[in-house]
Amino acid sequence: MLKIETPETDRLFSSIDLSGGAIVAVSGGSDSTALLLLLKHHIERNSPTVRLLAVTVDHALRAGSAAEAEAVARLCAKRGIPHKTVRWDGPKPATGLPAAARDARYRLLGRAAREAGIGLVLTGHTADDQAETVLMRQARAASAEAGPDADGRGLAGMAPATLYDGEIWIVRPLLGTRRAALRGWLTGQGAGWIDDPTNDNRTFERPRIRARLGDGEAAQFGPAIATADRAAGARIDLGMRAAALMRAHAGRPAPGLLRLAPAFVTAADRPAAVYALRILVAVAGGSSFLPDLARAEALFFRICGWRGPDPLRATLSHAVVDRRSAGLFLHREGRDLPPAGPVRDGTVWDGRYRITLGDGGGEFLIAAKGESAVAGALPVTACAPASLVHAALAAEPVFSMEKQGFMGGFLPASAQPVAAPFAHFLSGFDLAPARAVAELIGAAAIAAPPLGSIGLKP
Ligand SMILES: Nc1ncnc2c1ncn2[C@@H]1O[C@H](COP(=O)(O)OP(=O)(O)OP(=O)(O)O)[C@@H](O)[C@H]1O
């Protein structure tokens, strides 16, 4: 029987809302094994009716991976915990394997959660993982090709809660706990774990950083965590200020067209205005990454200097940004729209619309409306120039029958707006701007995270 310090498990789990059940993502490594056993104890003691399901992803990348999943299954059987193994089938990419494996892992965990009717997945990320993440991002930000890492947001590291695909909360209860403590605890209990050899493969970036932290650079741990805490606070704060600006100044005069009132441009809080602009550019253009900070600042500077009379127009991340006396407008540019293709349930079209399909699947196509389809059919809006409404509508999606041209009346599918930068992974640090954008574009409301007071209050 494991001896477990109850106050410790209460500290880890009591602020998490487990009432809808929980999936624990268990690789069989020390951290997720400890998470599982600690949570099992907490549930037995406090709320024995809570549903707990352990899920192991077999990435099928190494010969021993199936046996490791079986070892986790045996552990779970011994402890009376329901367990499921899901396998990453199909071809594996030759480059970018860690990122592809991570994508596949979350996709499979998300599917397992949906199938079980559970909206919460717990992972065993620790304070060590957090420090590694921050050190990796610092190294990238210092490099010449910093790209999206250059703005410092990434230094916040992993949030205690992340919303996956708009519906499943991934929560990380061990983010404040050291790996060595978990291992010491497991060893003290006589419980073992599996050491994944990939974690020691220094051809990958994370194992290199992990090895550095272990090999005499342990002193970097504290500063890395302090950096993460500071960056998270700054990111939450900036997000709240950007959200306030969006709520005060942003509107959606027509589908696909966003408008910021002229007062937005003169807002005193310029960092927040630039941040809001970057978010809205990504939303309008369907880009999952925010545009580069330096380019967005340069554009904002030009926008501020605009005196007319002709509109100032620029394109950034597939969004057209148009400054004129009526305000600042953003819409999807007409280039590089997805070609007509079959409608698939649950997919996201052009980074901007999540598609839900009724009965009758693959017979329908989805494509951008195009200029000719919207000509002469413009809704009259008081605060948006007709030419911009026209351009925005032309890039909106329309469903059609595969062979017979446009559908009339009943549509077998629907398209709900999504905010591209927050649609796949919404870091809990970005809740405030994500909520403001969701209201603005008519996206699904964002559920409250299943967490109490862990620094995510928007
Ligand atoms: N194959 C997997 N199956 C299920 N969950 C996984 C798997 N790999 C990782 N995870 C989840 O993601 C978390 C972080 O992943 P990471 O790659 O750091 O873990 P690991 O080193 O393989 O194992 P651990 O964190 O358990 O020591 C894990 O704690 C676990 O919750």
The ligand as an SDF file (V2000), in Angstrom:
LIG
                    3D

 31 33  0  0  0  0  0  0  0  0999 V2000
    3.0740    8.4120  -24.5070 N   0  0  0  0  0  0  0  0  0  0  0  0
    2.3440    9.1510  -23.6970 C   0  0  0  0  0  0  0  0  0  0  0  0
    1.1180    8.7450  -23.3230 N   0  0  0  0  0  0  0  0  0  0  0  0
    0.3580    9.4820  -22.4900 C   0  0  0  0  0  0  0  0  0  0  0  0
    0.7510   10.6630  -21.9980 N   0  0  0  0  0  0  0  0  0  0  0  0
    1.9560   11.1100  -22.3300 C   0  0  0  0  0  0  0  0  0  0  0  0
    2.8170   10.3890  -23.1980 C   0  0  0  0  0  0  0  0  0  0  0  0
    3.9610   11.1020  -23.3390 N   0  0  0  0  0  0  0  0  0  0  0  0
    3.8160   12.2030  -22.6020 C   0  0  0  0  0  0  0  0  0  0  0  0
    2.6230   12.2170  -21.9840 N   0  0  0  0  0  0  0  0  0  0  0  0
    2.0870   13.2430  -21.0680 C   0  0  0  0  0  0  0  0  0  0  0  0
    2.7590   14.4570  -21.2610 O   0  0  0  0  0  0  0  0  0  0  0  0
    3.5040   14.7890  -20.0900 C   0  0  0  0  0  0  0  0  0  0  0  0
    4.8240   15.4210  -20.4410 C   0  0  0  0  0  0  0  0  0  0  0  0
    5.4870   14.6890  -21.4450 O   0  0  0  0  0  0  0  0  0  0  0  0
    7.0130   14.3290  -21.3700 P   0  0  0  0  0  0  0  0  0  0  0  0
    7.4370   13.9430  -22.7260 O   0  0  0  0  0  0  0  0  0  0  0  0
    7.7430   15.3940  -20.6330 O   0  0  0  0  0  0  0  0  0  0  0  0
    6.8730   13.0510  -20.4510 O   0  0  0  0  0  0  0  0  0  0  0  0
    7.7830   11.7620  -20.3050 P   0  0  0  0  0  0  0  0  0  0  0  0
    9.1750   12.1740  -19.9990 O   0  0  0  0  0  0  0  0  0  0  0  0
    7.5740   10.8330  -21.4410 O   0  0  0  0  0  0  0  0  0  0  0  0
    7.0780   11.0660  -19.0550 O   0  0  0  0  0  0  0  0  0  0  0  0
    6.8210   11.6220  -17.6130 P   0  0  0  0  0  0  0  0  0  0  0  0
    6.4680   13.0890  -17.7200 O   0  0  0  0  0  0  0  0  0  0  0  0
    5.6850   10.7920  -17.1200 O   0  0  0  0  0  0  0  0  0  0  0  0
    8.0870   11.3870  -16.8390 O   0  0  0  0  0  0  0  0  0  0  0  0
    3.6480   13.4850  -19.3490 C   0  0  0  0  0  0  0  0  0  0  0  0
    3.8430   13.7040  -17.9630 O   0  0  0  0  0  0  0  0  0  0  0  0
    2.3550   12.8110  -19.6350 C   0  0  0  0  0  0  0  0  0  0  0  0
    1.3030   13.3130  -18.8230 O   0  0  0  0  0  0  0  0  0  0  0  0
  1  2  1  0
  2  3  1  0
  2  7  2  0
  3  4  2  0
  4  5  1  0
  5  6  2  0
  6  7  1  0
  6 10  1  0
  7  8  1  0
  8  9  2  0
  9 10  1  0
 10 11  1  0
 11 12  1  0
 11 30  1  0
 12 13  1  0
 13 14  1  0
 13 28  1  0
 14 15  1  0
 15 16  1  0
 16 17  2  0
 16 18  1  0
 16 19  1  0
 19 20  1  0
 20 21  2  0
 20 22  1  0
 20 23  1  0
 23 24  1  0
 24 25  2  0
 24 26  1  0
 24 27  1  0
 28 29  1  0
 28 30  1  0
 30 31  1  0
M  END
$$$$
